[in-house]
Amino acid sequence: MSPVFPMLTVLTMFYYICLRRRARTATRGEMMNSHRTIESNSRTSPLNAEVVQYAKEVVDFSSHYGNENSMSYTMWNLAGVPNVFPSSGDFTQTAVFRTYGTWWDQCPSASLPFRRTPPNFQSQDYVELTFEQQVYPTAVHVLETYHPGAVIRILACSANPYSPNPPAEVRWEILWSERPTKVNASQARQFKPCIKQINFPTNLIRLEVNSSLLDYYTELDAVVLHGVKDKPVLSHKTSLIDMNDIEDDAYEEKDGCRMDSLNKKFSSAVLGEGPNNGYFDKLPYELIQLILNHLTLPDLCRLAQTCKLLSQHCCDPLQYIHLNLQPYWAKLDDTSLEFLQSRCTLVQWLNLSWTGNRGFISVAGFSSHFLNETCLEVISEMCPNLQALNLSSCDKLPPQAFNHIAKLCSLKRLVLYRTKVEQTALLSILNFCSELQHLSLGSCVMIEDYDVIASMIGAKCKKLRTLDLWRCKNITENGIAELASGCPLLEELDLGWCPTLQSSTGCFTRLARQLPNLQKLFLTANRSVCDTDIDELACNCTRLQQLDILGTRMVSPASLRKLLESCKDLSLLDVSFCSQIDNRAVLELNASFPKVFIKKSFTQ
């Protein structure tokens, strides 16, 4: 062999090593237009430049702590470059979800859990982010600034929200997932999970969170997407992963993440004569039904294809009285609902949360964002005895659509959080739905006069047990008086961030004296709450379990001690940013009442 060839080989290797070293040591330039390029990491060709970009836009989310008309504590803060990171603490410029811990599952307004929810589906909230460029993801970094650890799943979508032509097929695939874990530190961190490679480019990322193990609200500052323009060569150690390729997830499949994979399970196969069933077919029909009631929905559909006996049992409408489709949001479409239609003739509880986005489910197929006025009209006509309706965050529904809810006179639970319901429609609903026990009107920004609404609630909803008026902008002591006198059964009342309520008017004293059954009372960010109000609660509301007085300047440790001595069932007391309650006072109260979670945060 000519000596030239070994020399060329050596030079080639030297050049490659130089490129690799340069890729590892090159300084990164300033970010331009929320994205920049750096040399690729080791999983891709060194000539395939990596794109690093911050989120361009927040396109969808399930809840947030902030106001619809501001930027404080809203999901919209996730767009763009970091506002806070690497600082730690409670900052209004971050994204914060509505709840944390287990407190909201323990209050009177909590719904009973759906049957057949897969044990590995534990997502409670989500947020979807778009990015400037479509890339093959190599890393996703989440900048967490306060109480990290809530993110449990990261997904990528094949659809480009900025494309003028809708795709023929939309795929969601899991980049990373993990069960909820406890993070013992509240300081900021850059969360960098090891993600799996996928075989399509994306600029739409979804974070799903579970805050049940957190001691306080998680706060997210920004999301960074790393990726390459060209499809990387998959290594032997890295395989494709999709919604159906997680061995740890009992509800996932291994035959692809496309819609038809789920539809194949919903559609019953043609069954021939199978082998002898032994003694199983001798069991009472009710006993077999009880056994099958423990299966998840995909398992039930698989079992329906094994033999005629089990097909009969698995397709029995009694198995679908409680139907939770939320865990399968990424795989449901019109065809799926068509297959389920014949089995749902007796359905009483139906959860379609998070389903139907980006055209998966149409109005014709019965379609949150796929829901429109026609759907509500159909619901009101076909389900006159409906007892629970949750329209939380259905912010695309037009105001006139809510008029149809007034026909559902048997409603006991109605959730209108973050909707555009207007005052006229709501008054009609309250007038005809007098059986209401649970009502959520949090962040309903289209309501003009909450005192009028409160007066109607007090006059018509005598059975009301829970009421959420979170961030209602104009309720006064007059509305509180109507509520307190007209709804004596109230066990839960959320008046957080209601700026027009003042303790000096006696409104909180009236609540304490006329609502002795209160178990949860949130007066979040009401600066005027004082010792007199706390003393009245201690004397009259001894069943109190959760109290939030975040931000008050006028409550002393002595009145809190009296409250804790009187309310033996108190489990949550939030005194964050209460100027008279210092760290020493909290430590002393914790020592005296160890069973109570006393939350104290300090201003920056």
N, C-alpha and C positions, 0 to 999 in steps of 0.2 A: 504493500500500500504506500502511496506517495506520502512523504512527511507533511505535505500541505494540509491533508485532511485532519490529522490529529491536532495541528495548530488551529485550524478553523473551529474544531470542536471545543478546544480550550478557550478560544476567544468568545465563542457563543455562550459557554457556561459563565465566563467572567462577566459578559454583558448582562446576562440574566440575573446574576447575583447583584450587580450594581443596581439594576432596576428594582429588585426586591428590597435592597437596603434603602434606596431612595423612597420607595413607597412607604417604608416604615418610619423614616425620619423626616420626611418632608413637612415643613410647617404649613399649617392650614391658613388660607387667606380669609379675609373678612367675608361674611355672608352677604350675598347680593340677591335681592328679590326673594328672600326666605329660602334660598337653596344655593348650594355651592358644590364643586366637584373636588374630590381627592383621589389619590391612587387607590385601586381596589385592594380588598383584603385577600387572604390566601386562598379563598374558595373559588376565585375567578381568575381569569386571565389577567396578567399584569397590564395589558394594553386596554382592558375594559374599565374605563374610569368610573368610580363610584360617585353617585349623586347623593348629597345629604341635604334634606329639606325639612323645614318646619311646616306645620299644617297651614294650609291656605284658608280653610273655611270649616266651620262646624255646621254640618248639614242636618243632623238629627240627634236627639237625645231623649232620655226617658224622664229626667227630672233635674232640677237644680235648686240650690238654696236661694238664689238671688231673685231680684225683681225682674219682671218681663221688660220693663222700660229703663233698665239701667245695666251697667256692666259689672257691678259688685257681686262677687260670688257666683257668676253665671258660667255656663258651659262655653260661652263665646270667648272667654278668656284663654281658651286652649289654642286659638288661632294665632299664628305668628310666633315671633321670638319670645323667649322667657321674659316675664315681668319681674319675677322675684328670685328665681333660682340663681345662685346656690344658697341664698338666705333661707332660714327656717323660721316657721311661726305662722300665725294666723294673719293672712293678708287678703284684702278685698279684691285684689287683682287676679286671684286664682279661680279655678273651676271647682265648685263644691256641689256634691249631690245632696238631696233633701234629707236623708236619714243616715244613721250610723248605729252600731250596736244592735242589741236585741230588744231595745225598749219599745220600738214601734210594733213589734210582733206581740207584745204583752199588754198593749192598751186595748180598751173596749172596741175601738174601730177596726182592729185587726180582723182580716178575713180568715176563715178556716182554710187550711191548706188543701189543694186539689189532690184527689187520688191519682195514682199512677204517674206522679211526677218522678222522672228518673232521678235516682239519688245523686247522680253526678252532675245534674243540672242545678247549679247553685248561683247563677247570675241574678242580681237584683236590679241593676241599672246598666245603662249603656250610653255611649256617645260615639258618633260616627264623624270622621274627619276626612276631608279631601286634601290632596296635595297637588302642586303645580304639574309635576311630570309623572307619567306612568313608569314604574321601574319594577324590576324583579327584586323583592326585598332581601336584603342581607342582614339587616338589624332594625329593631324598633326600640327607641329609648323613650321612656316616660319620665319626665322631670316632676318628682313629687316633693312638695315643700312642707307638708304637715301631715302627720300620722299616715305614713305610707303603708302599703300592703294590701290595698283594696282590689287592685287589678288582678283578675284571675283568668281572663281569656283575651287574646288578641287575634283578630280575624282580618282577612283581606278579601276584597271583592273584585271580580273580573270586570265589572261594569265601570265605564268612565263617565262620571257625572257631567263632565264638560263636553262630551261628544254629542253632536247634533242628531246622530242616528242611534236609536235605542238598540241594544244588542239582542240577538235572537235568543241567547241563553245567558243567564246570570248565575255565576257560581260564587259561593262563599267557602273559603277554606281556612282552617285553623292554623295560625302560625305558631301559637304557643298557648298552653292551658295548664292550670294547676289548681288544686283544691285550695280553699281559703286557708291561709296560715297566719299565725300571730306574729307581728313584728313588734318587738318590745321597745323600739325607739321611735320618738316622734319627730326626729330631725329630718332635714331634707336629704334626698338621695336621688341618684340617677339610676332608675331601674332599667337594667339591660338584660332581659331574658334571652336565652339562646333559642332563636326561632328556627323553624324548618323552612326549607326551600319549597317554592311552588313553581308550577310550569306555565304561569301567565303573569304579565306585568299588571301592576295595580297602582292606583292613586287614591283608593278609598280604603281606609283602615277603621276598624271598629274595636273599641275597648269595652269589655264587660267587667263589671265590678261586683264585689260582695263585701259590704262594710260591716258585717255582723260581728266580726272579732275585734273591731276597732274601739278604742276608748273615746274617740271623738271623730269629728268629721275629717275625712281625707281631703287634701287640697292638691290639685294638679295644676302645673304651670304651663307645660308645653309638651308636645310630642314630636320626636325627630324620627324621620323615616330615612334609612340608608338603603340604597339599592343601586343596581346597574341597569343600563339600557338594554344590553344584549343578554339573551338567555344564557345563564351560566351552565357549565357542564357539571352535572350532579356527580358528586363523589360516591364511592362505594358505601361510605358510612352515612350518607344523607339521602333519604328517600322522600318521595313526594308524600304530602299529608293533606288530607281534606276532611270535610265534615264527617265523613264516614270511616275514618281510618285511625281511630283512637281506641286502643285495646282497653284502656282504663275506663272508657265511657260505655256504660252498658247499653245506652240507647243509640250508639253509632253503628254504622254498617261498614263493610269493607268492599263494597262493589261500586264505589264512586259517589260523588256528592251531587250528582245531577238530580233534578226533580223526579225523573222516572224511577230512581232507585227506591224512593219512598212509595211512589205510586204502585210499584210492583207488589209491595207488601199489603197495601190497602185493597188491591184487587184480588179476589179469591181465584185461585187456580181451579181448573176443571179436575175434580177428584174422581178417581176410579175406585173400585172396590179394593180396600186395603186389607192387611192381615187382621187376624182376630184381635179384638181389643182386650182380651183377657177378662178380668172382672171390672175394669174401669167403667164400662157402660152400664154396670149394675148399680153404680152409685146414684143416689138421688140427684135429680136435676139441679136442685138448689145448692147442693154441696159442691158440685162441679163448678157452678157459677161462682161460688165463694172462693174456690181455689184459684180460678182464673182471674179473679179480681185483683190478685197481687202482681199480675204481669204488667209490664210497660206496654204502651201502645204498639210499637214495632214488634215486640214479642207476641202480642196478641194476634197481630196480622200474619206473622209467620206461622203461628200455630194453626191458624184457620186453613192453611194449605196442606195439612198433614193427613186428615181423614174427614169423612163426612160428619162424624159425631162431633169432633172438636170444631169443625167449621160452623156447625149449627150453634154451638155454645159461644164461639168467639164473635159471631155476627149478631148475637142476640142484643137488641137495643138496651137491655138491662145493664150491659157492660159499659154503656156509653152515657149513663145518666150524668156523671161528672167527666167532662172531657177537657183536658188541658193540652192545647196545641202549641203553647208558648215555647217549650223546649225544641220544637221542630220548625221554628220560624224561618230558617234558611232553606227549607226544603218543601214548604207548602205552596201549592198553586191551585188553580181552579180544578184540575183533574183530581188532586188529592181530596178536595171537598166533595167532588162528585162521587168518588168511591165511598166516602164516609156517610153520604146523605141518607142512604137506606138504613143505616145503623143508628141514626141519631133522632129517631122519632120520639124518644122519651127523654131527650136531653133536658136537664134542669140547670146545670152549671156549665158554661162554655167560656174558656179562656183563649182568646185570639190575640193576646198582647204580643206586640213586636212583629206580627205577621203581616204579609201583604205589601211590604215596601217594594218600590221599583217595579210595580206592575206584576208581581208574582200572583196576586189575586185580584180579579177584576170585579166590578160591580155586578156584572152578570153572574159571576161565580159565587157571589155573596161576599161581597168583599169585605186602627188607628189611622194611617194615611190613605188606605184604600177605602175607608169608610166615608160615605157622603150622605147627603140628605135622603136619597132614594133608599139607602140601606136602613137608616133610622125609621123611615116610613114603613118599610117592610117589617122591621122588628116590632113596631107598635101595632101593626095589623095582625101579624102571625103569632105574636107572643104576648097576648093581652094580660096574662097572669105572671109576667116576668117580675121577679123580686129583687134582682140585683143588676145594675148596669154601671160599668166602669168605663168612662171615656177619658181617662187620664191622659193628658198631653196630646189629645186629638185636636191639635191647634189648626188643622187645615179644614175642619168642618165649618161651613158658613153659619152665621148667626141664626138664620131662619130655620136651619135643620133641627134646632133644639125644641121647636114648637111641638114636634111629634111625641116627645117624651111625656107630655101631659096626658096622653092617652093610656099610659101605663099606670093605672090607678093602684096596682098592687105592689108597686115598688117599695122596698124596705131599705135598699142601699143604693145611693146615687153618688158617683164620683165625677165631678166636672173640673178637676184640677187642670189648670193651664188650657182652658178652652175659651172660645169666643162667645160664650153664652151671654145674651143681653138681658136687660132687666125685665122687659115685657114677657119674654119667653120664660124666664125663671119664675116670675110671679104666677104665670099660668100653671107651671109645673107644681109649685107649692100649693096652689089652690086645689088641684085635683089629686095630688099624690099625698094624701093625709096619713098614709101608713108608714111614711118614712121614719126610719130609726137611725140611719147613718147618712150624713150629708157632707160632702167636701166641696167647698167653693174657693179653695186656695188659689191665689194668683189669677183670678178671673177679672181681667183688667177692663172688660167692656161694661161692667155693672156701674151705673151712675150714682146710685144712692143706696148704700148698704143699710141705712136705717129703715128704709121702706122694706127691704128684703127681710131684715130682722123682725120687723113688725108682722109681716106675713108668716114667717116661721113660727113666731110666738102664738099667732092666732090659729094656725091650721095644723101644725106638726106637733101635736101634744105627746106623741110617742117617741120623739127624738131623743136618742141617747148620746150621739156623738156629732159634733159640728166643727168643721175646719174652715176658719175664716183667715187663714194665713195670708198676710200681706193685702188684706182688704183696705182700701185707701181712705175711706171716709166714714167708717162707723163711729158713732159718738155714744155718750152715756145714755141717750134716748133709745138707741137700738139695743144696748145692753139691758136696759130696764125691761123692754118688751120680751127679750129672750129669757131673762131670769124669771119673770112672772109667768110666761106662757109655756115654758119647757122645763118643768120641775124634775124630769127624769134624766136630765143631762148628766152624763158620766165623764165626758171628755169635751174640752173646749180649747181650741187653738186660736189665740189672738196675737200670735207672734207678728212683729213688725207692723202693727196697726198704729200709725203715728198720731191719730186724732183722739186716742183715749188718754185721759188724764186722771190720775188718782184723786186729785183735789175735788173732782165732781162726785166722788163716792161710788163710781161704777164698779170698782173691784170689791168694795165692801158689800155692795148689793149682791154681786155674784156669790160671794162666800156665804152670805146669810140665806139666800134663796135656793142655792144648789148644793145641798148637803151630800149628794151622792157623787160629787166630783172625784174622779180617780186620776185624771190627767188634766193639767192646766198649764198652758204655755202662754206666758206674757213676755216673750222674747223681745229684747231691745226696747222695752217701754221704760224710759228713764225715770218715770215718776212713781213707780211702785215703791211703797215705803213700809216702815215697820207696822203701821196700823193695818195695812192690807194683809201682811203676813200673820199678824195676831188674829185677825178675823178668820183666816184660813185655819189656823191652829185650833180655834174654838169651834168652828162649824163644819169643817171638811176633814173629819178624822179618817176618812177612807182614802185620802189622797195618796197616790203612788208615784206620780211623776209631776215635777214642778220645774219650770224653766223661767228664771227671772234674769237672764243674761242682760248685762248692761245697766242695771239700775244703780243709782248713786245714793240711795236713801234707805238701804236695808242694812241692819247691824247684825253682828254675830249673835247677840243676845236673843233677837227675835227668831233667828234661824234655829237656835237651840230649843226655844219653846216649841217651834213647829215640829222639830224632829222628835221631841218628847211626846207630843200629842198624836202625831200621825205615825203609828207603829208600822204601817205597811209601806211607808215611803222608801222607794228604791233608787230614784234618780232625782238629783237636785243639781241644777246647772246654775252656778253663780259666777260664770265667766264675766270678766270685765266689770264686776261689781266693786266700786271704788272703796267701800268700807270693809270689804272682806279680803283681808290680806292672807298671805300664805300661812302664817302662824295660826290664824283663826281656823283655816281649813284643816290644818293638821290636828288641832284640838278637837274639832267636830268629828273628824275621821276616827280619832282614838275613842271617842265616846259612843259613836254610832257606826261601827265597822260594816254593818250590812248595807249601808246606804252608799251609792256611788255619787260622790260629790265632785262635780267637775268645776275646776277653776282654771281659767286662762287669764293672762295679763296682756295689757295693751303693749304695742311694740315700743 
